[in-house]
Amino acid sequence: MLDRARYWGLRIATAESCTGGMIAAALTDVAGSSTVFERGYVTYSNASKVQLLGVREETLAAHGAVSEQTAREMAEGALQRAGVALAVAVTGVAGPGSSDFKPEGRVCFAVARTGRMTRVETVHFGAIGRAKVRAASTEHALALLLAATE
């Protein structure tokens, strides 16, 4: 994925909540990643999503932090604020614990790329445990980034 991003001249940013920087860490584990990776935002609280990424308080009030709407605003905010061409965002319930509307293992993703429609989706990993939800979310986000470099 980094080779494709490098080939197309794409700089990348991440906006992470439930993964807490794991996507950025996975990207920067690869030697030479500095040629494409710009920065990562770990926005665990709602306040940080608003302050660092420009997520609208109205969006959080209406849909909550774990929503496709919030993931979209996170990715688009990272794209704009980092001045990159490609950004991925993830927000979800890693667990333990959940609610009737936000079950454990529900994770919302968004990928924003300059000149393209932002892609959003929700994946229900299930109550597989916090570490497994976070790892699966990281892998899924990397796959979305790969698809966005095509």
C-alpha positions in Angstrom: 0.0 0.0 0.0 2.8 2.4 0.8 4.5 1.7 -2.5 1.2 2.5 -4.3 0.8 5.7 -2.3 4.4 6.6 -3.1 3.9 5.9 -6.8 0.8 8.1 -7.0 2.4 10.8 -4.8 -0.2 10.4 -2.1 0.5 11.6 1.5 -1.5 9.9 4.2 -3.0 10.9 7.5 -5.0 8.8 10.0 -7.8 9.9 12.4 -8.3 7.2 15.1 -10.5 6.7 18.1 -10.9 3.1 19.2 -7.6 2.0 17.6 -5.7 4.6 19.6 -2.9 5.1 17.0 -2.6 1.4 15.9 -3.1 2.3 12.2 -0.4 4.9 12.3 1.9 2.5 14.1 1.2 -0.2 11.5 2.1 2.3 8.7 5.2 3.6 10.3 6.4 0.1 11.2 7.4 -0.1 7.5 10.8 1.4 6.6 10.5 4.3 4.3 7.0 5.2 5.4 8.0 8.8 6.1 7.9 9.4 2.3 4.1 9.0 2.4 2.9 9.1 6.0 2.2 12.7 7.2 0.6 12.4 10.6 -1.9 10.6 12.8 -4.6 12.1 15.0 -5.7 10.1 18.0 -9.0 11.7 18.9 -10.4 9.5 21.6 -12.7 12.1 23.2 -15.5 14.0 21.5 -13.8 17.2 22.4 -10.6 16.2 20.6 -12.6 15.2 17.5 -14.1 18.7 17.5 -10.9 20.6 18.2 -8.4 18.6 16.1 -10.5 17.4 13.2 -13.4 19.8 13.0 -16.1 17.3 13.7 -19.3 19.2 14.3 -20.8 19.1 17.7 -24.2 18.8 16.0 -23.0 15.6 14.4 -21.9 14.1 17.7 -25.1 15.2 19.4 -27.3 13.7 16.6 -25.4 10.6 15.8 -22.8 10.0 18.5 -19.1 9.3 18.2 -19.7 5.8 16.8 -21.4 6.7 13.5 -20.7 6.8 9.9 -21.4 10.6 10.0 -18.7 11.1 12.6 -16.2 8.9 10.8 -16.8 10.9 7.6 -16.2 14.2 9.3 -13.0 12.7 11.0 -11.6 11.6 7.7 -12.5 14.7 5.8 -11.1 16.8 8.7 -7.8 14.9 8.7 -7.6 15.3 4.9 -8.1 19.1 5.1 -6.1 19.8 8.3 -3.1 17.7 7.4 -3.0 18.9 3.8 -2.8 15.3 2.5 -4.4 13.5 -0.4 -5.6 10.4 1.5 -7.0 9.9 5.0 -8.6 7.1 6.9 -10.8 7.4 10.0 -12.0 4.8 12.5 -14.4 5.2 15.5 -16.1 2.4 17.3 -16.9 0.3 20.4 -13.9 -1.9 21.1 -15.4 -3.1 24.4 -16.0 -4.4 26.9 -19.5 -2.9 27.1 -22.1 -1.6 24.7 -25.6 -0.2 24.4 -28.7 -1.2 22.5 -27.7 1.1 19.6 -23.9 0.8 19.8 -23.0 -2.9 20.4 -19.5 -4.0 21.2 -17.5 -4.6 18.1 -19.3 -2.0 16.0 -16.8 0.1 14.2 -17.3 2.9 11.6 -14.7 3.6 8.9 -14.2 6.4 6.4 -11.6 7.0 3.7 -11.3 10.4 2.1 -9.2 11.1 -1.0 -8.8 14.3 -2.8 -11.1 14.4 -5.8 -13.2 11.4 -4.8 -16.3 10.7 -2.8 -15.6 9.8 0.8 -16.3 6.1 1.4 -17.9 5.2 4.7 -18.9 1.8 6.1 -19.7 0.1 9.3 -18.4 -3.3 10.3 -19.8 -5.4 13.1 -16.9 -7.5 14.4 -19.0 -8.8 17.3 -18.1 -9.2 21.0 -14.7 -10.8 20.2 -12.8 -8.9 22.9 -11.2 -5.5 23.0 -7.8 -6.5 21.6 -9.3 -8.4 18.7 -11.7 -5.6 17.7 -8.9 -3.1 17.7 -6.6 -5.5 15.7 -9.4 -6.3 13.2 -10.2 -2.6 12.9 -6.6 -1.8 12.1 -6.4 -4.5 9.4 -9.7 -3.3 7.9 -8.5 0.3 7.8 -5.3 -0.7 6.1 -7.3 -2.6 3.5 -9.5 0.4 2.9 -6.3 2.5 2.4 -5.0 0.0 -0.1 -8.2 0.1 -2.1 -8.1 3.9 -2.1 -4.7 3.9 -3.7 -5.9 2.0 -6.8 
